[in-house]
Amino acid sequence: MKVAVLGATKGMGRALARAMAARGDALFLLGRDPAELAKSGQDLAARGAKGVGHAPCDLETPETFAPGLAAAETALGGLDAVVVTAGLFATQDALEADPRLLGRVLDADFTGTILFCEEARKRLLARGGGTLCVFSSVAGERGRKPVALYGAAKAGLSTYLEALDHRYREAGLKTVCVKPGFVRTSMTAGLPEPPFAGDPEGVAATVLRAIDRGTPVVYAPPIWALVMLVIRLLPRFVMRKVKF
Ligand SMILES: NC(=O)c1ccc[n+]([C@@H]2O[C@H](COP(=O)([O-])OP(=O)(O)OC[C@H]3O[C@@H](n4cnc5c(N)ncnc54)[C@H](OP(=O)(O)O)[C@@H]3O)[C@@H](O)[C@H]2O)c1
């Protein structure tokens, strides 16, 4: 596959890009830090990827989306899949205390991500279809105390991705919405670890299978599908009492 990845410099995006490189997919990296992109390109080359190019693309700067994806299409000589693992997180306390930070997180995880997906969708459909794989979160599944704000952005993103799948699947666009549970990455460093925490490499294997099958929604690690089923069923009076 010819794949453009936004967010391969860290965490789950890096693990997924490594898994793709190892099986021979052609990769192009998009991100906000050119030095980190170059470093990640070298890392992927060491794992067997050939000529990994990169271009600037910042979720908080929509003007970078079209040029970034155009550079990917040109360098790869086509485009079969676009993967978005990039995202911003901050704790509920930090977001409640700092409206500027809140604006940035909502902007990157909702508006910016959707605008980027719209640009990717148009390009994939113009080529007859392809796969758009985007990382949302279990935080968007239910209104919960510790992720009221971050979760709201991810809930909106998940709804958009669901609709995209309904609207364009027949035209050839396979939308894969990834809903990670707690995964050990730089995003979660220092946070208390809940049960069922996962690692980026395990998530990458699960997501790669979902991309190959065109699975519209995938929980990673998979046990989080069950955890969220239970949480979705909890009545409101219980949700008001529990900490999660
Ligand atoms: N870890 C979890 O437990 C968890 C749970 C649920 C959902 N998620 C979601 O899963 C995705 C991946 O998370 P992760 O834990 O792998 O995160 P991570 O380790 O913090 O990596 C985040 C990636 O996003 C990039 N990024 C951040 N802001 C950006 C921006 N404005 N423009 C472009 N790229 C930007 C970072 O690039 P730089 O190198 O430039 O920083 C990095 O490559 C995110 O969408 C996150 O919300 C994570």
The ligand as an SDF file (V2000), in Angstrom:
LIG
                    3D

 48 52  0  0  0  0  0  0  0  0999 V2000
   -2.5150    6.8640   24.4570 N   0  0  0  0  0  0  0  0  0  0  0  0
   -3.7700    6.6360   24.7810 C   0  0  0  0  0  0  0  0  0  0  0  0
   -4.0630    6.0410   25.8340 O   0  0  0  0  0  0  0  0  0  0  0  0
   -4.8990    7.0540   23.8650 C   0  0  0  0  0  0  0  0  0  0  0  0
   -6.1940    6.6530   24.2110 C   0  0  0  0  0  0  0  0  0  0  0  0
   -7.2480    6.9910   23.3730 C   0  0  0  0  0  0  0  0  0  0  0  0
   -7.0080    7.7010   22.2180 C   0  0  0  0  0  0  0  0  0  0  0  0
   -5.7520    8.0970   21.8980 N   0  0  0  0  0  0  0  0  0  0  0  0
   -5.5840    8.8260   20.6390 C   0  0  0  0  0  0  0  0  0  0  0  0
   -4.7310    8.0590   19.8030 O   0  0  0  0  0  0  0  0  0  0  0  0
   -3.9280    8.9330   18.9910 C   0  0  0  0  0  0  0  0  0  0  0  0
   -2.4530    8.5980   19.1680 C   0  0  0  0  0  0  0  0  0  0  0  0
   -2.1180    8.7920   20.5350 O   0  0  0  0  0  0  0  0  0  0  0  0
   -0.6620    8.4740   21.1280 P   0  0  0  0  0  0  0  0  0  0  0  0
   -0.8800    8.0640   22.5320 O   0  0  0  0  0  0  0  0  0  0  0  0
    0.0960    7.5890   20.2080 O   0  0  0  0  0  0  0  0  0  0  0  0
   -0.0580    9.9610   21.1480 O   0  0  0  0  0  0  0  0  0  0  0  0
    1.4280   10.4990   21.2270 P   0  0  0  0  0  0  0  0  0  0  0  0
    2.4110    9.4550   21.6050 O   0  0  0  0  0  0  0  0  0  0  0  0
    1.3620   11.7490   22.0720 O   0  0  0  0  0  0  0  0  0  0  0  0
    1.6970   10.9520   19.7120 O   0  0  0  0  0  0  0  0  0  0  0  0
    0.9080   11.9590   19.1960 C   0  0  0  0  0  0  0  0  0  0  0  0
    1.3410   12.2480   17.7730 C   0  0  0  0  0  0  0  0  0  0  0  0
    0.5470   13.3450   17.3160 O   0  0  0  0  0  0  0  0  0  0  0  0
    1.3950   14.3150   16.7680 C   0  0  0  0  0  0  0  0  0  0  0  0
    0.7910   15.6380   16.9070 N   0  0  0  0  0  0  0  0  0  0  0  0
    0.3730   16.2300   18.0410 C   0  0  0  0  0  0  0  0  0  0  0  0
   -0.1370   17.4430   17.7660 N   0  0  0  0  0  0  0  0  0  0  0  0
   -0.0360   17.6160   16.4270 C   0  0  0  0  0  0  0  0  0  0  0  0
   -0.3870   18.6640   15.5440 C   0  0  0  0  0  0  0  0  0  0  0  0
   -0.9220   19.8080   15.9780 N   0  0  0  0  0  0  0  0  0  0  0  0
   -0.1560   18.4990   14.2280 N   0  0  0  0  0  0  0  0  0  0  0  0
    0.3990   17.3540   13.7720 C   0  0  0  0  0  0  0  0  0  0  0  0
    0.7700   16.3250   14.5570 N   0  0  0  0  0  0  0  0  0  0  0  0
    0.5530   16.4710   15.8760 C   0  0  0  0  0  0  0  0  0  0  0  0
    2.6980   14.1950   17.5320 C   0  0  0  0  0  0  0  0  0  0  0  0
    3.7340   14.7810   16.7920 O   0  0  0  0  0  0  0  0  0  0  0  0
    5.0250   15.5100   17.4760 P   0  0  0  0  0  0  0  0  0  0  0  0
    6.1600   14.5470   17.3550 O   0  0  0  0  0  0  0  0  0  0  0  0
    5.2130   16.7380   16.6410 O   0  0  0  0  0  0  0  0  0  0  0  0
    4.6740   15.8140   18.9120 O   0  0  0  0  0  0  0  0  0  0  0  0
    2.7940   12.6770   17.6440 C   0  0  0  0  0  0  0  0  0  0  0  0
    3.3190   12.1200   16.4540 O   0  0  0  0  0  0  0  0  0  0  0  0
   -4.3250   10.3560   19.4010 C   0  0  0  0  0  0  0  0  0  0  0  0
   -5.3110   10.8330   18.5300 O   0  0  0  0  0  0  0  0  0  0  0  0
   -4.9200   10.1880   20.7820 C   0  0  0  0  0  0  0  0  0  0  0  0
   -5.8620   11.2120   21.0870 O   0  0  0  0  0  0  0  0  0  0  0  0
   -4.6990    7.7980   22.7090 C   0  0  0  0  0  0  0  0  0  0  0  0
  1  2  1  0
  2  3  2  0
  2  4  1  0
  4  5  1  0
  4 48  2  0
  5  6  2  0
  6  7  1  0
  7  8  2  0
  8  9  1  0
  8 48  1  0
  9 10  1  0
  9 46  1  0
 10 11  1  0
 11 12  1  0
 11 44  1  0
 12 13  1  0
 13 14  1  0
 14 15  2  0
 14 16  1  0
 14 17  1  0
 17 18  1  0
 18 19  2  0
 18 20  1  0
 18 21  1  0
 21 22  1  0
 22 23  1  0
 23 24  1  0
 23 42  1  0
 24 25  1  0
 25 26  1  0
 25 36  1  0
 26 27  1  0
 26 35  1  0
 27 28  2  0
 28 29  1  0
 29 30  1  0
 29 35  2  0
 30 31  1  0
 30 32  2  0
 32 33  1  0
 33 34  2  0
 34 35  1  0
 36 37  1  0
 36 42  1  0
 37 38  1  0
 38 39  2  0
 38 40  1  0
 38 41  1  0
 42 43  1  0
 44 45  1  0
 44 46  1  0
 46 47  1  0
M  CHG  2   8   1  16  -1
M  END
$$$$
